[in-house]
Amino acid sequence: MNALILASEASTTGISGHTWSLLIGGGIFVALMILLLITVSYTNVGNRHPAKEEDQDIHRQFKTHEPHSH
């Protein structure tokens, strides 16, 4: 049995499955945090300027303006 354990330990080289899962999960987490930072920075820039007056859109589902008289 000792020879089998020693042989299996000698044959396993590289990174274990647990380490791979931590690396992949950590990479995904870092990527999402970067996207969150970009989103927050654009929101911050958008709040620096006053809102522009919006044109009336007759195709809007929830109408907030006077209906057209034909």
Beta strands, then each sheet from edge to edge (+ up, - down):
end
